[in-house]
Amino acid sequence: MPTISNTSFNVKFDLDGTPTLVLTDTTTSPPAGLVGIFEIIQPDGYVRTGNINSPDIPSAGSSFSFVLTLDASGQVQRGSYTIKYTAAAPGYLSTDFTRNFQFQYAPASLVMTNQFDVFTPKLEYIDSTAYQISNYNNTAVTRAWTAVSTPTGTITGTTATLDVKFSNQYWDANYTITLTSSLVYTHQTYSWLTVEETITKTVSTYAETPPTVSQIISLIVLLKNTLENQVDTVNEFAQTRNDFEYAQTLFTHIVDRIKIVNTTGIFRDLSDLIAVLHNYQIPTYVPLNAPIAPYNLTPLFPGAVWGNITGTITAQTDLINYIASQINAGKYVVNVGNNIATSFTVTHSLNSLDVDVELYENATGETVIADVLRTGVNTISVSFASAPTTNQYRVIVNK
């Protein structure tokens, strides 16, 4: 009797749920009535043997699933596997086909990056996992995100970034964030060896509305009062002074970064400031379960509100334009010279005698000296020895 030619099978480690070895017959042009059994030798020496009277493969192309014996740590055993496939069919001799391989697969660990900016506001979680596994190629990752909170219910997503927005707003709330990633890996040498895996990770976090500028200033004032009450306490005074100076530095740094539209990582700076102001203890978070509004800088910059719901920097023209106007509000520039006059009155409208005046020649950029007289809180007089040509000089008045 002939043997069964082209006998073969694929090997899949199915790590979704209970780790299972899935063996699928791939015999080319199998004879009618083909059945088969498997002998499986795991790295620890455990041997599983099939019975042809109750075949593992009841027909060509079907699969057999075997629950793997795990190692002492509860993981899939790594090391040398030997799997022998015995195929049988009426009118044919039983035929053996064996695969020997080393299984050294190490699953990826999910990395979820918190990208919370409560100033803009914008709340995101990013899948930062390195899915590359040594000696394996992987297919595209299939992701399933969920973000659960009291005000938002369940928010879902399937891309690498989860935007935690609900009803076009971001919310001050506790969040439970879960990422489930499903992957299929194919061995780079053994094309018949695959690993199918679903990995899940859950984190708990919160997004807290930042305290207002006025609230922060009040806390700094309280710290300053504490400092003043400790003038004669030596050790306590030194520590409190350091805390006060650190709080001032952090507060100035935060405000300066907000003013120049740079809030990357600023939430960490705010957390540090709040910790200092509460004796290095982060206050217990109590969710408001309410929308987080764009940060309001009105106490320091009247009329300026930070950001908008989209978080698009270019759309934040309210603050950008206001800062620009404040910068320009402290300076006045004008060209002088008409080929006739030697003295010019400059109206700067800065409402102060305490102004600095600089002049330079437009053609060369060279600073020039002239007689300057402050004739009022809003005007100065600039005089030259001879009449300058038309717009020869530029006058800069800084408050």
KALINZI-V508923 format. One record per pair of residues at least 6 apart in sequence whose ideal C-beta (glycine too) atoms are under 8 Angstrom apart, sorted by the first residue. I is the first residue (numbers start at 0). GAP is how many residues later the second one is. Records with the same first field share a line. If there is no record, write none. Layout:
I = GAP / GAP
//
This chain:
0 = 90 / 91 / 92
1 = 89 / 90 / 91
2 = 89 / 90 / 92
3 = 23 / 26 / 27 / 30 / 83 / 84 / 85 / 88 / 89 / 91
4 = 23 / 24 / 90
5 = 21 / 22 / 23
6 = 20 / 78 / 80 / 88 / 89 / 90
7 = 17 / 18 / 19 / 20 / 77 / 89 / 184
8 = 14 / 15 / 16 / 17 / 18 / 27 / 74 / 76 / 88 / 90 / 183
9 = 13 / 14 / 16 / 182 / 183 / 184
10 = 10 / 11 / 12 / 72 / 88 / 90 / 179 / 181 / 182 / 183
11 = 9 / 10 / 11 / 12 / 181 / 182 / 183 / 184
12 = 6 / 7 / 8 / 9 / 55 / 63 / 90 / 92 / 180 / 181 / 182 / 183
13 = 6 / 7 / 8 / 51 / 182
14 = 61 / 92 / 180 / 181 / 182 / 183
15 = 166 / 180 / 181 / 182
17 = 49
18 = 48 / 49 / 51 / 57
19 = 45 / 46 / 47 / 48
20 = 19 / 44 / 45 / 46 / 47
21 = 41 / 42 / 43 / 44
22 = 15 / 33 / 40 / 41 / 42 / 43 / 60 / 62
23 = 37 / 38 / 39 / 40
24 = 9 / 11 / 32 / 35 / 36 / 37 / 38 / 60 / 62
25 = 35 / 166
26 = 7 / 33 / 60
29 = 30 / 31 / 57 / 59
30 = 58 / 59 / 60 / 61
31 = 57 / 58
32 = 56 / 57
33 = 23 / 25 / 26 / 53 / 54 / 55
34 = 17 / 20 / 22 / 23 / 24 / 52 / 53 / 54
35 = 19 / 20 / 21 / 49 / 50 / 51 / 52
36 = 12 / 13 / 14 / 15 / 18 / 19 / 20 / 48 / 49
37 = 10 / 12 / 18 / 19 / 26 / 28 / 45 / 46 / 47 / 48
38 = 8 / 9 / 10 / 11 / 43 / 44 / 45 / 47
39 = 7 / 8 / 26 / 41 / 42 / 43
40 = 6 / 40 / 41 / 42
41 = 6 / 26 / 27 / 35 / 39
42 = 34 / 35 / 36 / 37 / 38 / 60
43 = 25 / 27 / 33
45 = 23
47 = 18
49 = 6 / 36
51 = 34 / 36 / 42
54 = 33
55 = 8
56 = 6 / 7 / 30
67 = 8 / 9
68 = 8
69 = 6 / 7
70 = 6 / 7
75 = 27 / 29
76 = 26
77 = 25 / 26 / 27
78 = 23 / 24 / 25
79 = 20 / 21 / 22 / 23
80 = 18 / 19 / 20 / 21 / 22
81 = 16 / 17 / 18
82 = 15 / 16
83 = 12 / 13 / 14
84 = 11 / 12 / 13 / 14
85 = 8 / 9 / 10
86 = 7 / 8 / 10
87 = 6 / 7
98 = 91 / 93
100 = 86 / 89 / 92
102 = 90
103 = 30 / 31
104 = 28 / 31 / 80 / 90
105 = 27 / 28
106 = 26 / 90 / 92
107 = 21 / 22 / 23 / 24 / 25 / 73 / 75 / 91
108 = 20 / 90
109 = 17 / 19 / 69 / 71 / 89 / 90 / 91
110 = 16 / 17 / 18 / 19
111 = 13 / 14 / 15 / 16 / 17 / 65 / 67 / 89 / 91
112 = 12 / 13 / 14 / 15
113 = 11 / 91
114 = 7 / 8 / 9 / 10 / 11 / 46
115 = 6 / 7 / 8 / 89 / 91 / 151
116 = 6 / 146 / 147 / 149 / 150 / 194
117 = 52 / 89 / 90 / 91 / 92 / 149 / 152 / 174 / 177
118 = 91 / 139 / 144 / 147 / 148 / 175 / 176 / 187 / 188
119 = 143 / 174 / 175 / 186 / 187 / 188 / 191
120 = 49 / 86 / 171 / 172 / 173 / 174 / 186 / 188 / 190
121 = 41 / 48 / 189
122 = 40 / 41 / 42 / 47 / 84
123 = 37 / 38 / 39 / 40
124 = 20 / 22 / 36 / 37 / 39 / 52 / 54
125 = 34 / 35 / 36
126 = 14 / 16 / 33 / 34 / 52 / 54
128 = 52
130 = 7 / 10 / 50 / 52
131 = 6
132 = 52
134 = 52 / 53 / 54
135 = 49 / 50 / 51 / 52 / 59
136 = 48 / 49 / 51
137 = 45 / 46 / 47 / 48
138 = 44 / 45 / 46 / 47
140 = 40 / 41 / 42
141 = 16 / 39 / 40 / 41
142 = 14 / 15 / 16 / 17 / 36 / 37 / 38 / 39
143 = 12 / 14 / 35 / 36 / 37 / 38
144 = 10 / 11 / 12 / 13 / 17 / 32 / 33 / 34 / 35
145 = 8 / 9 / 10 / 30 / 31 / 32
146 = 7 / 8 / 9 / 10 / 15 / 17 / 28 / 29 / 30 / 31
147 = 6 / 7 / 27 / 28 / 30
148 = 22 / 24 / 25 / 26 / 27 / 138 / 140
149 = 23 / 24 / 137 / 139
150 = 15 / 20 / 22 / 138 / 139
151 = 12 / 14 / 19 / 21
152 = 13
154 = 7 / 9 / 10 / 11
156 = 6
161 = 15 / 17
163 = 6 / 7 / 11 / 13 / 43
167 = 141
168 = 122 / 123 / 140
169 = 37 / 121 / 122 / 139
170 = 36 / 118 / 119 / 120 / 121
171 = 35 / 36 / 37 / 115 / 116 / 117 / 118 / 119 / 120
172 = 33 / 34 / 114 / 115 / 116
173 = 30 / 31 / 32 / 111 / 113
174 = 29 / 30 / 31 / 32
175 = 26 / 27 / 28
176 = 25 / 26 / 27 / 28
177 = 22 / 23 / 24
178 = 21 / 22 / 23
179 = 18 / 19 / 20
180 = 17 / 18 / 19
181 = 15 / 16
182 = 13 / 14 / 15 / 16
183 = 10 / 11 / 12 / 13
184 = 9 / 10 / 11 / 12
185 = 7 / 8
186 = 6 / 7 / 8
205 = 79 / 81
206 = 85
207 = 77
208 = 79 / 81 / 83 / 84
209 = 57 / 60 / 85
210 = 8 / 63
211 = 84 / 87
212 = 42 / 83 / 84 / 85 / 86 / 87
213 = 85
215 = 35 / 57 / 61
216 = 34 / 82
218 = 28 / 58 / 59
219 = 24 / 27 / 28 / 31 / 57
221 = 55
222 = 17 / 20 / 21 / 24 / 53 / 54
223 = 20
225 = 14
226 = 10 / 13 / 14 / 17
229 = 6 / 7 / 10
230 = 6
242 = 33
245 = 30
246 = 26 / 29 / 30
249 = 19 / 22 / 23 / 26
250 = 22
252 = 16
253 = 12 / 15 / 16 / 19
254 = 42 / 45
256 = 6 / 9 / 12
257 = 8 / 37 / 39 / 48
258 = 38 / 42 / 60 / 64
259 = 63
260 = 52 / 55 / 58 / 59
270 = 11
273 = 8 / 9
274 = 6 / 7
293 = 11 / 12 / 13 / 14 / 15
294 = 10 / 11 / 12
295 = 9 / 10
296 = 7 / 8 / 9 / 22
297 = 6 / 7
300 = 18 / 21 / 22 / 25
302 = 15 / 19
303 = 14 / 15 / 18 / 19
304 = 13 / 14
305 = 10 / 13
306 = 9 / 12
307 = 7 / 8
329 = 20 / 68 / 69
330 = 65 / 66 / 67 / 68
331 = 14 / 16 / 17 / 18 / 64 / 65
332 = 61 / 62 / 63 / 64
333 = 12 / 60 / 61
334 = 27 / 56 / 58 / 59 / 60
335 = 8 / 10 / 46 / 52 / 55 / 56 / 57 / 58 / 59
336 = 50 / 51 / 52 / 53 / 54 / 55 / 56
337 = 49 / 50 / 52
338 = 48 / 49 / 50 / 51
339 = 47
340 = 46
341 = 41 / 42 / 43 / 44 / 45
342 = 38 / 39 / 40 / 41
343 = 37 / 38 / 39 / 51
344 = 30 / 34 / 35 / 36
345 = 33 / 34 / 35 / 36 / 49 / 51
346 = 31 / 32
347 = 7 / 30 / 31 / 32 / 49
348 = 29
349 = 27 / 28 / 47 / 49
350 = 26 / 27
351 = 25 / 47
352 = 21 / 23 / 24
353 = 45
354 = 19 / 25 / 42 / 43 / 44
355 = 41 / 42
356 = 15 / 23 / 25 / 38 / 39 / 40 / 41
357 = 9 / 37 / 38 / 40
358 = 8 / 9 / 10 / 11 / 23 / 34 / 35 / 36 / 37
359 = 6 / 7 / 8 / 33 / 34 / 36
360 = 7 / 31 / 32 / 33
361 = 29 / 30 / 31 / 32
362 = 29
367 = 25
369 = 12 / 13 / 14 / 23
370 = 10 / 11 / 12 / 13
371 = 8 / 9 / 10 / 11
372 = 7 / 8 / 10
373 = 6
374 = 6
379 = 17
381 = 13
383 = 9
//
